Amino acid sequence: MRNSNRNSRKASLQNKNVLLGTMEIANQMSSIAKGLHAKGINGRTLNYYQSYLNYVDDFQLNDFKLPNTTPLRKKIIESLIPNFDIFHFHFSTTLFPDLTDVEILNHLNKPMLMHHWGSEVRDLETAKAVNPYAKIKVNDFSPFKKN
């Protein structure tokens, strides 16, 4: 029974298009996309933050503030979102800096998941209690809190 469930899940993911984005940390998105490809799943990467390490991604924009512009936002909504079945976000980022895409994707019943890498979800006070040199990357967690 267990193998049939696993095979059923695997078959349901075949030929799915997964978008991984929008911050490439230690080549993790590309590594996951490569693993998805090996399983017959089309994983593509979108990176808004080009680093000095020059990771190669399928789609690249060099400024995370760009998606706030109306023409680019419209293009993402009309061209990018319809072409992907699953959205795998990284490092507390989504397609739009204000997270309004989450509501759009939810309305379209597009599955989403967030992959955190550590420092972007670290609470500064808690971290400083064990490490006085601790730093954090995100100061405002209000977009992630439930209403």
matplotlib code that plots the C-alpha trace (Angstrom):
import matplotlib.pyplot as plt

x = [0.0, 2.8, 4.5, 1.3, 0.7, 4.2, 3.8, 0.5, 2.0, 5.0, 2.6, 0.6, 3.7, 4.9, 4.8, 4.1, 5.8, 7.4, 8.7, 11.4, 12.1, 13.0, 16.3, 19.1, 21.0, 24.0, 22.7, 19.8, 17.0, 19.1, 20.0, 16.3, 15.3, 18.0, 16.6, 13.0, 14.2, 15.7, 12.2, 10.5, 9.2, 9.9, 11.6, 12.6, 14.3, 13.6, 16.2, 15.8, 19.2, 22.3, 25.2, 28.9, 28.8, 26.9, 24.5, 22.8, 19.0, 16.3, 14.9, 16.8, 16.0, 18.6, 16.5, 13.8, 12.0, 11.4, 8.2, 6.5, 6.3, 3.0, 4.2, 6.4, 3.7, 1.2, 3.7, 4.2, 0.5, -0.3, 2.7, 4.5, 1.8, -0.4, 2.6, 3.4, 1.5, 3.4, 5.3, 8.2, 9.5, 12.7, 14.1, 10.8, 10.4, 7.6, 7.0, 6.1, 7.9, 4.5, 3.4, 0.2, 1.0, 0.2, -3.4, -3.5, -1.9, -4.3, -7.3, -6.0, -5.6, -1.9, 0.0, 2.7, 5.4, 8.1, 11.6, 13.4, 17.1, 17.6, 18.7, 15.6, 13.4, 15.6, 14.2, 17.0, 16.3, 16.3, 19.4, 21.3, 20.6, 22.9, 25.1, 25.8, 27.1, 23.9, 22.4, 19.1, 18.0, 14.3, 13.2, 9.5, 7.6, 4.1, 3.4, 3.8, 1.6, -2.0, -4.7]
y = [0.0, 2.4, 2.1, 2.6, 5.9, 7.0, 6.1, 7.9, 11.1, 10.9, 10.5, 13.5, 15.7, 14.5, 17.3, 19.9, 23.3, 24.5, 28.1, 28.5, 32.0, 34.7, 34.7, 32.3, 31.3, 29.1, 27.8, 26.0, 26.9, 25.6, 22.5, 21.8, 22.5, 20.1, 17.4, 18.1, 17.7, 14.3, 13.3, 14.5, 17.7, 21.1, 23.2, 26.8, 29.4, 33.2, 35.3, 38.9, 39.2, 38.7, 38.0, 38.1, 34.3, 34.7, 31.8, 30.8, 31.1, 30.6, 34.1, 37.0, 40.5, 42.5, 44.7, 43.3, 46.7, 46.3, 44.1, 47.1, 48.7, 48.3, 46.9, 44.3, 43.3, 42.9, 40.8, 38.5, 38.2, 37.5, 35.5, 34.0, 32.9, 31.0, 29.0, 27.5, 25.0, 25.2, 28.2, 27.3, 30.5, 31.1, 33.4, 35.1, 36.5, 36.0, 37.4, 40.9, 42.7, 43.6, 39.9, 40.7, 37.9, 35.4, 36.5, 36.2, 32.7, 31.6, 32.8, 30.8, 27.7, 27.6, 25.6, 27.6, 26.8, 28.9, 27.6, 29.5, 29.3, 30.6, 34.2, 35.7, 34.2, 34.8, 36.9, 39.3, 39.4, 35.6, 35.3, 37.9, 36.0, 33.3, 35.3, 39.0, 39.3, 38.0, 39.8, 39.4, 40.0, 40.8, 43.3, 43.5, 40.2, 41.8, 40.6, 37.0, 37.2, 35.8, 38.4]
z = [0.0, 0.9, -2.5, -4.4, -2.5, -3.3, -7.0, -7.1, -5.6, -8.0, -11.0, -9.9, -10.0, -13.4, -16.0, -13.3, -13.6, -10.4, -10.0, -7.4, -6.3, -5.6, -3.8, -4.6, -1.4, -1.8, -5.1, -3.3, -5.8, -8.7, -6.8, -6.0, -9.6, -10.9, -8.5, -9.7, -13.3, -12.5, -11.3, -14.4, -12.9, -14.6, -12.0, -13.0, -11.0, -10.7, -8.9, -8.0, -6.3, -8.4, -6.1, -6.6, -7.0, -10.3, -9.9, -13.1, -12.9, -15.6, -15.0, -13.4, -12.4, -10.6, -8.3, -6.0, -6.2, -9.9, -9.5, -7.9, -11.3, -13.0, -16.4, -14.8, -12.3, -15.1, -17.1, -14.1, -13.5, -17.1, -18.3, -15.4, -13.0, -15.5, -16.7, -13.3, -11.2, -7.9, -6.4, -4.1, -2.4, -0.6, 2.1, 3.0, -0.5, -3.0, -6.5, -5.2, -2.3, -0.8, -0.9, -2.8, -5.2, -2.4, -2.4, -6.3, -6.2, -3.4, -5.4, -8.4, -6.1, -6.9, -4.2, -2.5, 0.0, 1.8, 2.3, 5.1, 5.4, 8.9, 9.4, 7.7, 10.4, 13.4, 16.2, 17.1, 20.9, 21.1, 18.9, 21.0, 24.2, 22.9, 20.6, 21.2, 17.6, 16.0, 13.0, 11.3, 7.7, 8.1, 10.7, 9.9, 10.3, 10.2, 6.6, 7.8, 10.9, 10.7, 11.0]

ax = plt.figure().add_subplot(projection="3d")
ax.plot(x, y, z, "-o")
ax.set_aspect("equal")
plt.show()
